[in-house]
């Protein structure tokens, strides 16, 4: 079922990215490109507020993080069908290793790691078991790192004393400063292009907000989104999960240029984490199993990892070339 809705919000003027058809490896700019868009040195939506002491009873997000591992594998396509023949652990320790995202050249995976019960940092996973620490920020936690299109930089959630802002860092982990001053608390995000970003803003209800890092314009585009937000391959559109009710969740796509949303498919029951392949398929996990959806087929099981001890699959990431996949699963007892 496809349903298009017009939404009465400000329409963003999106810059044109050199486009490729879905499935082309060049769908995303390589990490080695020089900056094609220069962000302001200070947030364009206003001065950063002073951040005072943490509120009474504040508990860092890291304190409640589960024990999870990142599994990695080749994503093989034969005759149009997907398979995952060699899933293995990318990380293997008691603690939180989660939120994987591939660098735009596919050379490594950025991920969040809890270094203790009070702090998380961004790590770079270049090979199974080979994670190196990228950020080195005392008294601050980082989450949900994504390389910014066209930049040798990534964005991440910057958590300090109960506040969560979207910040920018160079690929060495050096902080470059906040991207917005008024969007807070940011939970998750995804880039539509080199300067337009969708953000999950916590609240009651939570909202999906789309901001322009050059102008500072920020608009609410949906309520009750899920945490899994992505750019639709080959476009400058954003997909997200809209939780219509407790038992009706849809993956939708938002077109910032037109200001419209379109329903794509209902999620697997109770599941909100997914990833796109460059060919326009959607991959979701449920327990130990992995499923794929495409415009020409319903949800179809493509793998069962129960024999490997994989359980509680949540977040997923597919490489820009579509040849590798990263899967987050719970550790036993975690």
C-alpha atoms as a printed R data frame, in Angstrom:
    type eleno elety resid chain resno      x       y      z
1   ATOM     1    CA   UNK     A     1  0.000   0.000  0.000
2   ATOM     2    CA   UNK     A     2  1.409   3.380 -1.008
3   ATOM     3    CA   UNK     A     3  0.004   6.540  0.425
4   ATOM     4    CA   UNK     A     4  1.285  10.043 -0.236
5   ATOM     5    CA   UNK     A     5  0.641  12.876  2.162
6   ATOM     6    CA   UNK     A     6  1.324  16.559  1.690
7   ATOM     7    CA   UNK     A     7  2.751  18.183  4.804
8   ATOM     8    CA   UNK     A     8  2.510  21.872  5.465
9   ATOM     9    CA   UNK     A     9  6.088  22.584  6.413
10  ATOM    10    CA   UNK     A    10  8.830  24.759  4.986
11  ATOM    11    CA   UNK     A    11 10.454  23.158  1.921
12  ATOM    12    CA   UNK     A    12 14.243  23.017  1.900
13  ATOM    13    CA   UNK     A    13 16.307  23.989 -1.130
14  ATOM    14    CA   UNK     A    14 18.520  20.949 -1.500
15  ATOM    15    CA   UNK     A    15 21.848  21.205 -3.224
16  ATOM    16    CA   UNK     A    16 22.438  18.686 -5.993
17  ATOM    17    CA   UNK     A    17 24.737  15.769 -5.299
18  ATOM    18    CA   UNK     A    18 26.311  14.022 -8.257
19  ATOM    19    CA   UNK     A    19 23.733  11.240 -8.416
20  ATOM    20    CA   UNK     A    20 23.971   7.577 -9.318
21  ATOM    21    CA   UNK     A    21 21.247   5.074 -9.897
22  ATOM    22    CA   UNK     A    22 20.473   2.798 -6.959
23  ATOM    23    CA   UNK     A    23 23.019   0.022 -6.876
24  ATOM    24    CA   UNK     A    24 25.958   2.103 -8.080
25  ATOM    25    CA   UNK     A    25 28.923   2.017 -5.715
26  ATOM    26    CA   UNK     A    26 29.365   5.767 -6.189
27  ATOM    27    CA   UNK     A    27 25.980   6.482 -4.605
28  ATOM    28    CA   UNK     A    28 27.761   8.276 -1.749
29  ATOM    29    CA   UNK     A    29 30.777  10.581 -2.079
30  ATOM    30    CA   UNK     A    30 34.026   8.910 -1.005
31  ATOM    31    CA   UNK     A    31 35.550   9.969  2.276
32  ATOM    32    CA   UNK     A    32 38.577  11.404  0.532
33  ATOM    33    CA   UNK     A    33 36.613  14.160 -1.200
34  ATOM    34    CA   UNK     A    34 37.414  17.701 -0.143
35  ATOM    35    CA   UNK     A    35 34.649  19.626  1.573
36  ATOM    36    CA   UNK     A    36 32.124  20.719 -1.026
37  ATOM    37    CA   UNK     A    37 30.064  22.546  1.597
38  ATOM    38    CA   UNK     A    38 31.645  24.587  4.380
39  ATOM    39    CA   UNK     A    39 29.642  24.608  7.595
40  ATOM    40    CA   UNK     A    40 29.559  27.822  9.647
41  ATOM    41    CA   UNK     A    41 32.041  27.915 12.506
42  ATOM    42    CA   UNK     A    42 29.125  28.639 14.870
43  ATOM    43    CA   UNK     A    43 25.628  27.126 14.706
44  ATOM    44    CA   UNK     A    44 23.545  29.179 12.243
45  ATOM    45    CA   UNK     A    45 20.375  28.899 14.364
46  ATOM    46    CA   UNK     A    46 21.736  30.932 17.260
47  ATOM    47    CA   UNK     A    47 24.355  30.958 20.016
48  ATOM    48    CA   UNK     A    48 24.860  27.813 22.063
49  ATOM    49    CA   UNK     A    49 23.186  28.062 25.462
50  ATOM    50    CA   UNK     A    50 25.288  27.773 28.562
51  ATOM    51    CA   UNK     A    51 25.256  24.210 29.815
52  ATOM    52    CA   UNK     A    52 24.890  24.128 33.565
53  ATOM    53    CA   UNK     A    53 25.268  21.302 36.041
54  ATOM    54    CA   UNK     A    54 23.584  17.999 35.297
55  ATOM    55    CA   UNK     A    55 20.003  17.843 36.578
56  ATOM    56    CA   UNK     A    56 19.332  16.083 39.854
57  ATOM    57    CA   UNK     A    57 19.072  12.349 39.338
58  ATOM    58    CA   UNK     A    58 20.748  12.470 35.937
59  ATOM    59    CA   UNK     A    59 22.175   9.152 34.799
60  ATOM    60    CA   UNK     A    60 24.465   9.048 31.743
61  ATOM    61    CA   UNK     A    61 23.046   7.102 28.823
62  ATOM    62    CA   UNK     A    62 26.025   4.752 29.031
63  ATOM    63    CA   UNK     A    63 24.887   3.614 32.484
64  ATOM    64    CA   UNK     A    64 21.831   1.892 31.020
65  ATOM    65    CA   UNK     A    65 23.404   0.501 27.864
66  ATOM    66    CA   UNK     A    66 22.994  -3.234 27.214
67  ATOM    67    CA   UNK     A    67 25.827  -5.614 26.386
68  ATOM    68    CA   UNK     A    68 25.881  -6.022 22.607
69  ATOM    69    CA   UNK     A    69 28.231  -7.094 19.842
70  ATOM    70    CA   UNK     A    70 28.635  -6.079 16.217
71  ATOM    71    CA   UNK     A    71 28.731  -8.961 13.742
72  ATOM    72    CA   UNK     A    72 30.051  -8.467 10.205
73  ATOM    73    CA   UNK     A    73 29.802 -10.432  6.981
74  ATOM    74    CA   UNK     A    74 29.821 -10.311  3.228
75  ATOM    75    CA   UNK     A    75 26.435  -9.606  1.663
76  ATOM    76    CA   UNK     A    76 26.258 -11.851 -1.392
77  ATOM    77    CA   UNK     A    77 23.872 -11.427 -4.300
78  ATOM    78    CA   UNK     A    78 23.258 -14.353 -6.624
79  ATOM    79    CA   UNK     A    79 20.574 -14.137 -9.260
80  ATOM    80    CA   UNK     A    80 18.943 -11.268 -7.407
81  ATOM    81    CA   UNK     A    81 18.762 -13.176 -4.101
82  ATOM    82    CA   UNK     A    82 20.711 -12.060 -1.033
83  ATOM    83    CA   UNK     A    83 22.626 -14.355  1.311
84  ATOM    84    CA   UNK     A    84 25.063 -13.954  4.216
85  ATOM    85    CA   UNK     A    85 27.424 -16.933  4.216
86  ATOM    86    CA   UNK     A    86 30.143 -15.981  6.683
87  ATOM    87    CA   UNK     A    87 28.818 -13.972  9.623
88  ATOM    88    CA   UNK     A    88 31.435 -13.455 12.331
89  ATOM    89    CA   UNK     A    89 32.022 -11.227 15.337
90  ATOM    90    CA   UNK     A    90 33.408  -7.792 14.660
91  ATOM    91    CA   UNK     A    91 33.507  -7.025 18.377
92  ATOM    92    CA   UNK     A    92 33.611  -9.514 21.229
93  ATOM    93    CA   UNK     A    93 33.569  -8.159 24.764
94  ATOM    94    CA   UNK     A    94 31.174  -7.585 27.632
95  ATOM    95    CA   UNK     A    95 29.887  -4.079 27.087
96  ATOM    96    CA   UNK     A    96 28.068  -1.868 24.623
97  ATOM    97    CA   UNK     A    97 29.361  -2.000 21.031
98  ATOM    98    CA   UNK     A    98 26.554  -0.733 18.851
99  ATOM    99    CA   UNK     A    99 25.267   1.788 16.265
100 ATOM   100    CA   UNK     A   100 27.500   0.775 13.323
101 ATOM   101    CA   UNK     A   101 27.791   2.936 10.207
102 ATOM   102    CA   UNK     A   102 30.137   2.444  7.270
103 ATOM   103    CA   UNK     A   103 32.489   5.175  6.146
104 ATOM   104    CA   UNK     A   104 31.453   6.405  2.721
105 ATOM   105    CA   UNK     A   105 34.379   4.662  1.017
106 ATOM   106    CA   UNK     A   106 33.502   1.422  2.816
107 ATOM   107    CA   UNK     A   107 36.955   1.131  4.390
108 ATOM   108    CA   UNK     A   108 35.804   0.859  8.014
109 ATOM   109    CA   UNK     A   109 32.846   1.010 10.376
110 ATOM   110    CA   UNK     A   110 32.278   3.774 12.909
111 ATOM   111    CA   UNK     A   111 30.496   2.565 16.024
112 ATOM   112    CA   UNK     A   112 29.616   3.537 19.569
113 ATOM   113    CA   UNK     A   113 31.414   1.823 22.434
114 ATOM   114    CA   UNK     A   114 30.854   2.189 26.176
115 ATOM   115    CA   UNK     A   115 34.282   2.588 27.739
116 ATOM   116    CA   UNK     A   116 32.726   2.376 31.212
117 ATOM   117    CA   UNK     A   117 29.308   2.849 32.836
118 ATOM   118    CA   UNK     A   118 29.444   6.626 32.463
119 ATOM   119    CA   UNK     A   119 30.926   7.312 29.040
120 ATOM   120    CA   UNK     A   120 30.730   6.208 25.421
121 ATOM   121    CA   UNK     A   121 33.153   7.050 22.622
122 ATOM   122    CA   UNK     A   122 33.255   6.592 18.857
123 ATOM   123    CA   UNK     A   123 35.411   3.734 17.595
124 ATOM   124    CA   UNK     A   124 36.640   2.717 14.125
125 ATOM   125    CA   UNK     A   125 36.330  -0.992 13.277
126 ATOM   126    CA   UNK     A   126 38.644  -1.752 10.357
127 ATOM   127    CA   UNK     A   127 38.684  -5.570 10.651
128 ATOM   128    CA   UNK     A   128 37.142  -8.150 12.996
129 ATOM   129    CA   UNK     A   129 38.518  -7.578 16.472
130 ATOM   130    CA   UNK     A   130 40.357  -4.414 15.425
131 ATOM   131    CA   UNK     A   131 38.539  -1.416 16.900
132 ATOM   132    CA   UNK     A   132 40.492   1.734 17.621
133 ATOM   133    CA   UNK     A   133 39.238   4.655 19.656
134 ATOM   134    CA   UNK     A   134 38.479   7.754 17.562
135 ATOM   135    CA   UNK     A   135 37.100  10.316 20.019
136 ATOM   136    CA   UNK     A   136 38.917  11.175 23.247
137 ATOM   137    CA   UNK     A   137 36.471  13.398 25.127
138 ATOM   138    CA   UNK     A   138 36.547  13.450 28.913
139 ATOM   139    CA   UNK     A   139 33.193  14.034 30.659
140 ATOM   140    CA   UNK     A   140 31.381  13.813 27.300
141 ATOM   141    CA   UNK     A   141 29.778  10.869 25.505
142 ATOM   142    CA   UNK     A   142 29.333  10.400 21.770
143 ATOM   143    CA   UNK     A   143 26.714   8.296 19.992
144 ATOM   144    CA   UNK     A   144 25.457   7.477 16.499
145 ATOM   145    CA   UNK     A   145 28.380   8.536 14.314
146 ATOM   146    CA   UNK     A   146 27.769   9.114 10.582
147 ATOM   147    CA   UNK     A   147 30.222  10.431  8.030
148 ATOM   148    CA   UNK     A   148 28.917  13.678  6.555
149 ATOM   149    CA   UNK     A   149 28.544  13.449  2.753
150 ATOM   150    CA   UNK     A   150 31.321  15.262  0.940
151 ATOM   151    CA   UNK     A   151 33.392  15.821  4.081
152 ATOM   152    CA   UNK     A   152 36.306  14.213  5.850
153 ATOM   153    CA   UNK     A   153 34.223  14.599  8.976
154 ATOM   154    CA   UNK     A   154 31.478  12.809 10.845
155 ATOM   155    CA   UNK     A   155 28.539  13.896 12.939
156 ATOM   156    CA   UNK     A   156 27.587  12.344 16.258
157 ATOM   157    CA   UNK     A   157 25.388  12.964 19.256
158 ATOM   158    CA   UNK     A   158 27.368  14.884 21.880
159 ATOM   159    CA   UNK     A   159 26.024  14.185 25.374
160 ATOM   160    CA   UNK     A   160 27.141  16.470 28.175
161 ATOM   161    CA   UNK     A   161 25.509  16.820 31.598
162 ATOM   162    CA   UNK     A   162 22.104  15.704 30.385
163 ATOM   163    CA   UNK     A   163 22.117  17.662 27.089
164 ATOM   164    CA   UNK     A   164 22.347  15.994 23.667
165 ATOM   165    CA   UNK     A   165 23.418  18.074 20.656
166 ATOM   166    CA   UNK     A   166 24.473  17.166 17.121
167 ATOM   167    CA   UNK     A   167 28.195  17.854 16.778
168 ATOM   168    CA   UNK     A   168 30.778  17.547 14.021
169 ATOM   169    CA   UNK     A   169 34.202  15.866 14.309
170 ATOM   170    CA   UNK     A   170 36.984  15.356 11.812
171 ATOM   171    CA   UNK     A   171 37.767  11.748 10.952
172 ATOM   172    CA   UNK     A   172 40.629  11.724 13.468
173 ATOM   173    CA   UNK     A   173 38.084  12.401 16.222
174 ATOM   174    CA   UNK     A   174 38.931  16.058 16.829
175 ATOM   175    CA   UNK     A   175 35.745  17.951 17.845
176 ATOM   176    CA   UNK     A   176 34.794  20.694 15.373
177 ATOM   177    CA   UNK     A   177 31.809  22.008 17.322
178 ATOM   178    CA   UNK     A   178 28.014  21.933 17.390
179 ATOM   179    CA   UNK     A   179 25.995  21.913 14.169
180 ATOM   180    CA   UNK     A   180 22.788  23.295 15.720
181 ATOM   181    CA   UNK     A   181 22.180  25.224 18.928
182 ATOM   182    CA   UNK     A   182 18.416  24.831 19.281
183 ATOM   183    CA   UNK     A   183 17.866  21.181 18.279
184 ATOM   184    CA   UNK     A   184 17.998  19.285 21.590
185 ATOM   185    CA   UNK     A   185 17.887  16.577 22.813
186 ATOM   186    CA   UNK     A   186 18.955  14.798 19.609
187 ATOM   187    CA   UNK     A   187 18.766  11.021 19.769
188 ATOM   188    CA   UNK     A   188 19.514   9.859 16.187
189 ATOM   189    CA   UNK     A   189 20.044  11.404 12.778
190 ATOM   190    CA   UNK     A   190 20.709  10.873  9.057
191 ATOM   191    CA   UNK     A   191 21.995  13.115  6.274
192 ATOM   192    CA   UNK     A   192 19.802  13.708  3.207
193 ATOM   193    CA   UNK     A   193 22.669  15.446  1.422
194 ATOM   194    CA   UNK     A   194 25.745  17.507  2.254
195 ATOM   195    CA   UNK     A   195 23.941  19.931  4.579
196 ATOM   196    CA   UNK     A   196 20.339  18.774  5.223
197 ATOM   197    CA   UNK     A   197 19.921  16.375  8.126
198 ATOM   198    CA   UNK     A   198 16.968  14.602  9.750
199 ATOM   199    CA   UNK     A   199 17.024  14.343 13.531
200 ATOM   200    CA   UNK     A   200 15.062  12.310 16.052
201 ATOM   201    CA   UNK     A   201 14.329  14.772 18.857
202 ATOM   202    CA   UNK     A   202 13.352  13.214 22.163
203 ATOM   203    CA   UNK     A   203 10.222  14.554 23.799
204 ATOM   204    CA   UNK     A   204  6.621  13.741 24.557
205 ATOM   205    CA   UNK     A   205  5.938  12.878 21.837
206 ATOM   206    CA   UNK     A   206  9.307  12.527 20.089
207 ATOM   207    CA   UNK     A   207  9.504  14.264 16.729
208 ATOM   208    CA   UNK     A   208 11.399  13.965 13.467
209 ATOM   209    CA   UNK     A   209 12.916  17.338 12.599
210 ATOM   210    CA   UNK     A   210 14.803  18.282  9.450
211 ATOM   211    CA   UNK     A   211 17.473  20.972  9.652
212 ATOM   212    CA   UNK     A   212 19.743  22.817  7.248
213 ATOM   213    CA   UNK     A   213 23.278  23.097  8.638
214 ATOM   214    CA   UNK     A   214 23.982  26.150  6.457
215 ATOM   215    CA   UNK     A   215 20.922  28.278  7.233
216 ATOM   216    CA   UNK     A   216 19.877  26.937 10.632
217 ATOM   217    CA   UNK     A   217 16.292  26.328  9.462
218 ATOM   218    CA   UNK     A   218 14.719  23.448 11.415
219 ATOM   219    CA   UNK     A   219 11.218  22.087 10.807
220 ATOM   220    CA   UNK     A   220  9.135  19.376 12.476
221 ATOM   221    CA   UNK     A   221  8.031  16.850  9.857
222 ATOM   222    CA   UNK     A   222  6.559  13.949 11.878
223 ATOM   223    CA   UNK     A   223  5.605  12.798 15.357
224 ATOM   224    CA   UNK     A   224  6.335   9.445 17.002
225 ATOM   225    CA   UNK     A   225  9.184   8.409 14.706
226 ATOM   226    CA   UNK     A   226 11.377   5.392 15.359
227 ATOM   227    CA   UNK     A   227 15.086   5.609 15.989
228 ATOM   228    CA   UNK     A   228 16.162   4.145 12.626
229 ATOM   229    CA   UNK     A   229 16.590   7.029 10.159
230 ATOM   230    CA   UNK     A   230 18.343   6.693  6.803
231 ATOM   231    CA   UNK     A   231 18.883   8.348  3.453
232 ATOM   232    CA   UNK     A   232 17.020   6.503  0.717
233 ATOM   233    CA   UNK     A   233 19.708   5.226 -1.701
234 ATOM   234    CA   UNK     A   234 20.070   7.222 -4.903
235 ATOM   235    CA   UNK     A   235 17.939  10.104 -3.579
236 ATOM   236    CA   UNK     A   236 18.022  13.048 -1.203
237 ATOM   237    CA   UNK     A   237 15.052  11.679  0.722
238 ATOM   238    CA   UNK     A   238 14.938  10.388  4.279
239 ATOM   239    CA   UNK     A   239 13.249   7.204  5.463
240 ATOM   240    CA   UNK     A   240 12.018   6.690  8.992
241 ATOM   241    CA   UNK     A   241  9.605   4.554 11.001
242 ATOM   242    CA   UNK     A   242  6.329   6.227 11.897
243 ATOM   243    CA   UNK     A   243  4.654   4.604 14.915
244 ATOM   244    CA   UNK     A   244  1.000   5.155 14.079
245 ATOM   245    CA   UNK     A   245 -0.069   3.090 17.100
246 ATOM   246    CA   UNK     A   246  1.470   0.532 19.419
247 ATOM   247    CA   UNK     A   247  0.956  -2.230 16.845
248 ATOM   248    CA   UNK     A   248  1.083  -0.343 13.526
249 ATOM   249    CA   UNK     A   249  4.526   0.855 12.428
250 ATOM   250    CA   UNK     A   250  5.328   2.006  8.882
251 ATOM   251    CA   UNK     A   251  8.587   2.734  7.115
252 ATOM   252    CA   UNK     A   252  7.988   6.029  5.323
253 ATOM   253    CA   UNK     A   253 10.057   8.313  3.124
254 ATOM   254    CA   UNK     A   254 10.175  12.083  3.440
255 ATOM   255    CA   UNK     A   255 11.063  14.338  0.520
256 ATOM   256    CA   UNK     A   256 12.513  17.581  1.950
257 ATOM   257    CA   UNK     A   257 12.295  19.367 -1.413
258 ATOM   258    CA   UNK     A   258  8.585  18.624 -1.878
259 ATOM   259    CA   UNK     A   259  7.600  18.467  1.788
260 ATOM   260    CA   UNK     A   260  5.753  15.170  1.319
261 ATOM   261    CA   UNK     A   261  5.814  11.763  2.959
262 ATOM   262    CA   UNK     A   262  5.058   8.406  1.378
263 ATOM   263    CA   UNK     A   263  4.438   5.071  3.066
264 ATOM   264    CA   UNK     A   264  6.677   2.244  1.873
265 ATOM   265    CA   UNK     A   265  5.901  -0.875  3.913
266 ATOM   266    CA   UNK     A   266  4.885  -1.920  7.406
267 ATOM   267    CA   UNK     A   267  7.754  -3.071  9.586
268 ATOM   268    CA   UNK     A   268  8.074  -6.552 10.953
269 ATOM   269    CA   UNK     A   269  5.851  -6.616 14.076
270 ATOM   270    CA   UNK     A   270  7.455  -4.648 16.881
271 ATOM   271    CA   UNK     A   271 10.719  -4.064 14.982
272 ATOM   272    CA   UNK     A   272 12.069  -0.629 14.086
273 ATOM   273    CA   UNK     A   273 15.708  -1.119 13.049
274 ATOM   274    CA   UNK     A   274 16.483  -1.546  9.362
275 ATOM   275    CA   UNK     A   275 18.973  -0.706  6.638
276 ATOM   276    CA   UNK     A   276 18.810  -0.096  2.880
277 ATOM   277    CA   UNK     A   277 20.817  -1.876  0.223
278 ATOM   278    CA   UNK     A   278 22.000   0.266 -2.713
279 ATOM   279    CA   UNK     A   279 19.533  -1.667 -4.894
280 ATOM   280    CA   UNK     A   280 16.577  -0.318 -2.908
281 ATOM   281    CA   UNK     A   281 15.854  -3.317 -0.663
282 ATOM   282    CA   UNK     A   282 15.193  -2.997  3.064
283 ATOM   283    CA   UNK     A   283 16.792  -5.411  5.542
284 ATOM   284    CA   UNK     A   284 15.365  -5.993  9.042
285 ATOM   285    CA   UNK     A   285 16.155  -8.391 11.858
286 ATOM   286    CA   UNK     A   286 13.825 -10.288 14.159
287 ATOM   287    CA   UNK     A   287 15.361 -12.400 16.901
288 ATOM   288    CA   UNK     A   288 18.027 -14.528 15.189
289 ATOM   289    CA   UNK     A   289 16.624 -14.105 11.688
290 ATOM   290    CA   UNK     A   290 17.198 -11.576  8.952
291 ATOM   291    CA   UNK     A   291 14.539 -10.537  6.438
292 ATOM   292    CA   UNK     A   292 14.544  -8.491  3.239
293 ATOM   293    CA   UNK     A   293 11.813  -6.509  1.506
294 ATOM   294    CA   UNK     A   294 11.838  -5.109 -2.004
295 ATOM   295    CA   UNK     A   295  9.257  -3.249 -4.105
296 ATOM   296    CA   UNK     A   296  8.583  -6.535 -5.915
297 ATOM   297    CA   UNK     A   297  8.324  -8.847 -2.878
298 ATOM   298    CA   UNK     A   298  7.074  -8.956  0.701
299 ATOM   299    CA   UNK     A   299  9.275  -9.615  3.746
300 ATOM   300    CA   UNK     A   300 11.309 -12.754  3.036
301 ATOM   301    CA   UNK     A   301 13.663 -14.566  5.403
302 ATOM   302    CA   UNK     A   302 17.228 -14.690  4.069
303 ATOM   303    CA   UNK     A   303 19.201 -15.931  7.082
304 ATOM   304    CA   UNK     A   304 18.846 -17.641 10.454
305 ATOM   305    CA   UNK     A   305 21.846 -17.130 12.742
306 ATOM   306    CA   UNK     A   306 20.552 -19.024 15.776
307 ATOM   307    CA   UNK     A   307 23.228 -21.707 15.339
308 ATOM   308    CA   UNK     A   308 25.873 -18.999 15.870
309 ATOM   309    CA   UNK     A   309 24.252 -17.831 19.088
310 ATOM   310    CA   UNK     A   310 23.036 -14.584 17.511
311 ATOM   311    CA   UNK     A   311 19.900 -13.305 19.251
312 ATOM   312    CA   UNK     A   312 18.040 -10.050 19.620
313 ATOM   313    CA   UNK     A   313 19.128  -8.465 16.335
314 ATOM   314    CA   UNK     A   314 18.590  -4.702 16.400
315 ATOM   315    CA   UNK     A   315 20.601  -2.170 14.426
316 ATOM   316    CA   UNK     A   316 21.933  -2.880 10.941
317 ATOM   317    CA   UNK     A   317 24.220  -1.193  8.433
318 ATOM   318    CA   UNK     A   318 24.989  -2.029  4.799
319 ATOM   319    CA   UNK     A   319 28.157  -0.810  3.100
320 ATOM   320    CA   UNK     A   320 27.840   1.831  0.360
321 ATOM   321    CA   UNK     A   321 28.801  -0.784 -2.257
322 ATOM   322    CA   UNK     A   322 26.218  -3.204 -0.882
323 ATOM   323    CA   UNK     A   323 28.785  -5.974 -0.421
324 ATOM   324    CA   UNK     A   324 28.990  -6.069  3.397
325 ATOM   325    CA   UNK     A   325 26.638  -5.929  6.325
326 ATOM   326    CA   UNK     A   326 27.001  -5.133 10.018
327 ATOM   327    CA   UNK     A   327 24.485  -6.555 12.499
328 ATOM   328    CA   UNK     A   328 24.062  -5.730 16.187
329 ATOM   329    CA   UNK     A   329 22.916  -8.509 18.491
330 ATOM   330    CA   UNK     A   330 22.673  -9.050 22.240
331 ATOM   331    CA   UNK     A   331 25.391 -10.856 24.128
332 ATOM   332    CA   UNK     A   332 24.215 -13.814 26.229
333 ATOM   333    CA   UNK     A   333 23.045 -12.449 29.553
334 ATOM   334    CA   UNK     A   334 23.469  -8.880 28.284
